[in-house]
Amino acid sequence: MASAWSGSPTARWLDRVPAARLYRPAGPDGPFSCLHPLVRRFSVVACAEVCDPSPFWHGPVHGGWDHGEERDVPQFVAAVLHGRLVPRTAITALGTRYDGWAAPEDVTAADEYAASTRTTPPAPA
């Protein structure tokens, strides 16, 4: 697990490796105590709850990642070491991209949702 100071313009690797961005301490000798929002949750919501009226082209549910939560550094490290948080990954044309951290069950739910919404191309006739 890597870390970077807040606002570091040279931290281009943050989305290439599992990383946690820290807030700068308040004073020069202060501890790094909080992380930038990076822990996300996946949720599935019925379309009717978020769309009024529900457009005919929408599916019955919407799935997505909620905005990140801040964490204290000791809590975050403990959660990673105990497997309660894992890095979220996405496969892009440029390779694997890391996008924050999530509970393993949220990563599984997101993968299952993505698989259920993929359409398979019709078989050749």
ZAMARGU-4260 file (C-alpha; in steps of 0.2 Angstrom, whole numbers, plus 5000, padded with zeros to 4 digits):
<rodrens>
0) 5000/5000/5000 | 5007/5017/4995 | 5003/5034/5001 | 5005/5052/4994 | 5004/5069/5001
5) 4988/5079/4997 | 4988/5088/4981 | 5005/5081/4975 | 5005/5085/4956 | 5018/5071/4954
10) 5008/5057/4961 | 5002/5051/4944 | 5004/5033/4950 | 4989/5035/4962 | 4978/5026/4950
15) 4990/5013/4945 | 4994/5005/4961 | 4984/5002/4977 | 4986/5019/4986 | 4979/5030/4999
20) 4980/5049/4998 | 4983/5058/5015 | 4978/5075/5021 | 4993/5085/5026 | 4995/5087/5045
25) 4990/5103/5053 | 5007/5107/5060 | 5025/5103/5054 | 5027/5089/5067 | 5008/5084/5067
30) 5003/5066/5062 | 4995/5061/5046 | 4978/5056/5054 | 4965/5056/5040 | 4964/5050/5022
35) 4956/5058/5008 | 4939/5051/5003 | 4943/5034/4995 | 4932/5021/5003 | 4916/5018/4992
40) 4901/5007/4993 | 4891/4999/4979 | 4872/5000/4980 | 4858/4995/4968 | 4842/5006/4969
45) 4826/5004/4960 | 4824/5015/4945 | 4807/5022/4951 | 4816/5028/4967 | 4828/5039/4958
50) 4820/5043/4941 | 4803/5051/4941 | 4796/5047/4929 | 4806/5032/4924 | 4811/5033/4906
55) 4807/5018/4895 | 4825/5015/4891 | 4831/5013/4909 | 4832/4996/4917 | 4822/4992/4933
60) 4837/4996/4944 | 4852/5007/4944 | 4869/5002/4951 | 4883/5013/4956 | 4897/5017/4968
65) 4893/5030/4981 | 4905/5045/4985 | 4920/5041/4995 | 4921/5041/5014 | 4936/5048/5024
70) 4945/5036/5036 | 4957/5038/5050 | 4974/5031/5045 | 4974/5017/5059 | 4956/5012/5055
75) 4960/5011/5037 | 4976/5001/5039 | 4968/4989/5051 | 4953/4986/5038 | 4966/4983/5024
80) 4976/4971/5035 | 4961/4961/5040 | 4954/4960/5023 | 4939/4971/5026 | 4944/4983/5012
85) 4952/4978/4996 | 4957/4989/4981 | 4944/4992/4968 | 4951/4989/4950 | 4945/4992/4933
90) 4952/4985/4917 | 4955/4999/4904 | 4963/5000/4887 | 4979/5005/4896 | 4979/4991/4909
95) 4972/4989/4926 | 4967/5005/4935 | 4965/5007/4954 | 4950/5017/4960 | 4950/5018/4979
100) 4945/5005/4991 | 4929/4995/4995 | 4923/4981/5006 | 4925/4964/4996 | 4906/4961/4996
105) 4904/4978/4987 | 4916/4973/4974 | 4907/4956/4972 | 4890/4965/4971 | 4897/4977/4958
110) 4904/4963/4947 | 4888/4953/4948 | 4878/4968/4943 | 4889/4972/4929 | 4888/4954/4923
115) 4869/4954/4924 | 4868/4970/4914 | 4880/4964/4900 | 4871/4959/4884 | 4878/4945/4874
120) 4879/4947/4856 | 4867/4936/4846 | 4874/4920/4839 | 4878/4920/4821 | 4864/4912/4810
</rodrens>
